[in-house]
Amino acid sequence: MKESDEFSILQKYFKNLGSQFLDSSGILIGPGDDAGLFKTSNEDLIFSTDVSHSDIHFPKKLDPELIAYRACSVAASDIAACGGALKWLSISLVTPSKELSWLAKFAKGIKLFTKDYRVPVLGGDLSRGKECSVSVGVCGEVKKKYFLSRSGAKLGDSIYVSGFLGFSRIGLEIVKSKKNNLSAKEKRYKKKYLKPKVNLSLGQELRKIANSCIDISDGLIGDLGHICEQSKVGAEIDIELIPYEGTYKNALTWGDDYELCFTVPKSKEKKIKIIEDKLKMKLYKIGEIIKINNIRIKKGDSHLKMSQKSYNHFK
Amino acid sequence: MKESDEFSILQKYFKNLGSQFLDSSGILIGPGDDAGLFKTSNEDLIFSTDVSHSDIHFPKKLDPELIAYRACSVAASDIAACGGALKWLSISLVTPSKELSWLAKFAKGIKLFTKDYRVPVLGGDLSRGKECSVSVGVCGEVKKKYFLSRSGAKLGDSIYVSGFLGFSRIGLEIVKSKKNNLSAKEKRYKKKYLKPKVNLSLGQELRKIANSCIDISDGLIGDLGHICEQSKVGAEIDIELIPYEGTYKNALTWGDDYELCFTVPKSKEKKIKIIEDKLKMKLYKIGEIIKINNIRIKKGDSHLKMSQKSYNHFK
């Protein structure tokens, strides 16, 4: 099969993904050379990379279009968490599939993402392997003074999340079950798992008011834990204020929702309403940064005890 | 095993790799947050990503320190081929190993590379998987007018390579054989496979005189073929001018040497000697860009015929 030559594959399926956004993203030379070349502006740049691996981050048999789209969303979510604007993507794919139709579907998923988020692909690489693994590099722009870090939370900050937790966990079960005839609610759960919304607009609003921010990839407790550790503070959150579906344990320790968790000083909280109106979304205040050395989960007058903090595939 | 928590691993082994070069590379926020943040200068930026996969790009049982070092070299070679200066690395690792000692050795290999090439690690990601796969992102700096592309070769250009071909192929055989008591020559072959020199200084000299450039990752014929295709020219190379060891077939179609192949207009060829003296290395003129639609390999008065053009793991 002559077409299965790696270079031809790259040329055929991966060369022009999001190429209509090359100019607006300052790309001078896109895929096809040894490296991609891009202009810089007055902004500083951010870069992050995220691996999505079969049977760990997605079910092995998932439609390649969805594998690709989801891998891009998950990676781009880090740019949102830092308050950045997305500039370009880079895709490293390891795949066991020799089927050109598999690669075409995978490329279609990338293309859909580039259209939805108006961002080009700068380059990538492709290798054969026994398991599918997608490493997506994402570059974004943000001025240093607006960079939303994990380490800026201050005592007294209010803690917020950008949406319901637990949807993705239920969505993943639906995907695995291969159930058909889904209810409207089930479709929403499934979509949340497969195409989690990347909160780029929200991140760019928050960078003016939030002291810290993280995207919830591994579970609220674990990810808020990173903010607390790196900010050297503690947190109290109220289970009755947290928007979630499914069990509270899954909602608190399972990631995949890619909502943002952020902290805002009380003096800037009045801006929350303005952002909610502008972006037509609801933000949920779930607790406060306090002076303890862990995370306390309030439930009525008592506290919940949780053994598992977050998803960990190295356990 | 508490230490095997992914975040702890990242903190312990991967956080400070090359951190002494963060400032000189303009890194404002390094590993540990959702994304790394870096300053830009007047230069344009280049980015490339390269996957090294076990049993395809390196033997499965290779020392993790060498897997890591080699993966960085291979990726950084693309920056050299574009005439860039290396700015930072990003490492995505998929590994089957749960051994902390494996991860420690892998991190040591990265660290060695950062020291040898005076470059920091901006960030990375880590995932469990059945096979080891390393995707290295590399960022470099070069002004657009100096970017060495594959598409700039002109009729009449002389074709050069930066060193001997075939060493890595012999070196790989030595690595696989696990032979001890190596001769000085065998050690050289082995080193060339395990730690191919990244021709960054050469690339930065060539960008002032070369019309096109590529690093030989998949074999001279295949990679020079990319230059010819993208420049819409042909090439004649003379087997008796090509520096190689082992069989000519391996030397022409096997990659892994990461020498640069570049074309220089006759008007600028006198600069070659100056570069050779400055960098204390020899550059080899092997042929000329001509008006045919393929690559002709001269051997005395006849031409060689070759069926396999380059290494292709998708065949």
Boltz contact constraints between the chains, C-beta under 6 A:
constraints:
  - contact:
      token1: [A, 4]
      token2: [B, 314]
      max_distance: 6.0
  - contact:
      token1: [A, 5]
      token2: [B, 312]
      max_distance: 6.0
  - contact:
      token1: [A, 6]
      token2: [B, 312]
      max_distance: 6.0
  - contact:
      token1: [A, 6]
      token2: [B, 314]
      max_distance: 6.0
  - contact:
      token1: [A, 28]
      token2: [B, 144]
      max_distance: 6.0
  - contact:
      token1: [A, 33]
      token2: [B, 149]
      max_distance: 6.0
  - contact:
      token1: [A, 33]
      token2: [B, 150]
      max_distance: 6.0
  - contact:
      token1: [A, 34]
      token2: [B, 78]
      max_distance: 6.0
  - contact:
      token1: [A, 34]
      token2: [B, 81]
      max_distance: 6.0
  - contact:
      token1: [A, 34]
      token2: [B, 82]
      max_distance: 6.0
  - contact:
      token1: [A, 35]
      token2: [B, 46]
      max_distance: 6.0
  - contact:
      token1: [A, 35]
      token2: [B, 48]
      max_distance: 6.0
  - contact:
      token1: [A, 35]
      token2: [B, 78]
      max_distance: 6.0
  - contact:
      token1: [A, 35]
      token2: [B, 82]
      max_distance: 6.0
  - contact:
      token1: [A, 36]
      token2: [B, 47]
      max_distance: 6.0
  - contact:
      token1: [A, 37]
      token2: [B, 44]
      max_distance: 6.0
  - contact:
      token1: [A, 37]
      token2: [B, 46]
      max_distance: 6.0
  - contact:
      token1: [A, 37]
      token2: [B, 147]
      max_distance: 6.0
  - contact:
      token1: [A, 38]
      token2: [B, 45]
      max_distance: 6.0
  - contact:
      token1: [A, 39]
      token2: [B, 44]
      max_distance: 6.0
  - contact:
      token1: [A, 40]
      token2: [B, 40]
      max_distance: 6.0
  - contact:
      token1: [A, 40]
      token2: [B, 45]
      max_distance: 6.0
  - contact:
      token1: [A, 44]
      token2: [B, 37]
      max_distance: 6.0
  - contact:
      token1: [A, 44]
      token2: [B, 39]
      max_distance: 6.0
  - contact:
      token1: [A, 45]
      token2: [B, 38]
      max_distance: 6.0
  - contact:
      token1: [A, 45]
      token2: [B, 40]
      max_distance: 6.0
  - contact:
      token1: [A, 46]
      token2: [B, 35]
      max_distance: 6.0
  - contact:
      token1: [A, 46]
      token2: [B, 37]
      max_distance: 6.0
  - contact:
      token1: [A, 47]
      token2: [B, 36]
      max_distance: 6.0
  - contact:
      token1: [A, 47]
      token2: [B, 122]
      max_distance: 6.0
  - contact:
      token1: [A, 48]
      token2: [B, 35]
      max_distance: 6.0
  - contact:
      token1: [A, 49]
      token2: [B, 90]
      max_distance: 6.0
  - contact:
      token1: [A, 49]
      token2: [B, 92]
      max_distance: 6.0
  - contact:
      token1: [A, 49]
      token2: [B, 125]
      max_distance: 6.0
  - contact:
      token1: [A, 49]
      token2: [B, 137]
      max_distance: 6.0
  - contact:
      token1: [A, 50]
      token2: [B, 125]
      max_distance: 6.0
  - contact:
      token1: [A, 51]
      token2: [B, 92]
      max_distance: 6.0
  - contact:
      token1: [A, 51]
      token2: [B, 125]
      max_distance: 6.0
  - contact:
      token1: [A, 51]
      token2: [B, 127]
      max_distance: 6.0
  - contact:
      token1: [A, 53]
      token2: [B, 94]
      max_distance: 6.0
  - contact:
      token1: [A, 53]
      token2: [B, 127]
      max_distance: 6.0
  - contact:
      token1: [A, 53]
      token2: [B, 129]
      max_distance: 6.0
  - contact:
      token1: [A, 78]
      token2: [B, 34]
      max_distance: 6.0
  - contact:
      token1: [A, 78]
      token2: [B, 35]
      max_distance: 6.0
  - contact:
      token1: [A, 81]
      token2: [B, 34]
      max_distance: 6.0
  - contact:
      token1: [A, 82]
      token2: [B, 34]
      max_distance: 6.0
  - contact:
      token1: [A, 82]
      token2: [B, 35]
      max_distance: 6.0
  - contact:
      token1: [A, 90]
      token2: [B, 49]
      max_distance: 6.0
  - contact:
      token1: [A, 92]
      token2: [B, 49]
      max_distance: 6.0
  - contact:
      token1: [A, 92]
      token2: [B, 51]
      max_distance: 6.0
  - contact:
      token1: [A, 92]
      token2: [B, 135]
      max_distance: 6.0
  - contact:
      token1: [A, 94]
      token2: [B, 53]
      max_distance: 6.0
  - contact:
      token1: [A, 94]
      token2: [B, 133]
      max_distance: 6.0
  - contact:
      token1: [A, 122]
      token2: [B, 47]
      max_distance: 6.0
  - contact:
      token1: [A, 125]
      token2: [B, 49]
      max_distance: 6.0
  - contact:
      token1: [A, 125]
      token2: [B, 50]
      max_distance: 6.0
  - contact:
      token1: [A, 125]
      token2: [B, 51]
      max_distance: 6.0
  - contact:
      token1: [A, 127]
      token2: [B, 51]
      max_distance: 6.0
  - contact:
      token1: [A, 127]
      token2: [B, 53]
      max_distance: 6.0
  - contact:
      token1: [A, 128]
      token2: [B, 313]
      max_distance: 6.0
  - contact:
      token1: [A, 129]
      token2: [B, 53]
      max_distance: 6.0
  - contact:
      token1: [A, 129]
      token2: [B, 131]
      max_distance: 6.0
  - contact:
      token1: [A, 130]
      token2: [B, 131]
      max_distance: 6.0
  - contact:
      token1: [A, 131]
      token2: [B, 129]
      max_distance: 6.0
  - contact:
      token1: [A, 131]
      token2: [B, 130]
      max_distance: 6.0
  - contact:
      token1: [A, 133]
      token2: [B, 94]
      max_distance: 6.0
  - contact:
      token1: [A, 133]
      token2: [B, 133]
      max_distance: 6.0
  - contact:
      token1: [A, 135]
      token2: [B, 92]
      max_distance: 6.0
  - contact:
      token1: [A, 135]
      token2: [B, 135]
      max_distance: 6.0
  - contact:
      token1: [A, 137]
      token2: [B, 49]
      max_distance: 6.0
  - contact:
      token1: [A, 137]
      token2: [B, 137]
      max_distance: 6.0
  - contact:
      token1: [A, 144]
      token2: [B, 28]
      max_distance: 6.0
  - contact:
      token1: [A, 147]
      token2: [B, 37]
      max_distance: 6.0
  - contact:
      token1: [A, 149]
      token2: [B, 33]
      max_distance: 6.0
  - contact:
      token1: [A, 150]
      token2: [B, 33]
      max_distance: 6.0
  - contact:
      token1: [A, 312]
      token2: [B, 5]
      max_distance: 6.0
  - contact:
      token1: [A, 312]
      token2: [B, 6]
      max_distance: 6.0
  - contact:
      token1: [A, 313]
      token2: [B, 128]
      max_distance: 6.0
  - contact:
      token1: [A, 314]
      token2: [B, 4]
      max_distance: 6.0
  - contact:
      token1: [A, 314]
      token2: [B, 6]
      max_distance: 6.0
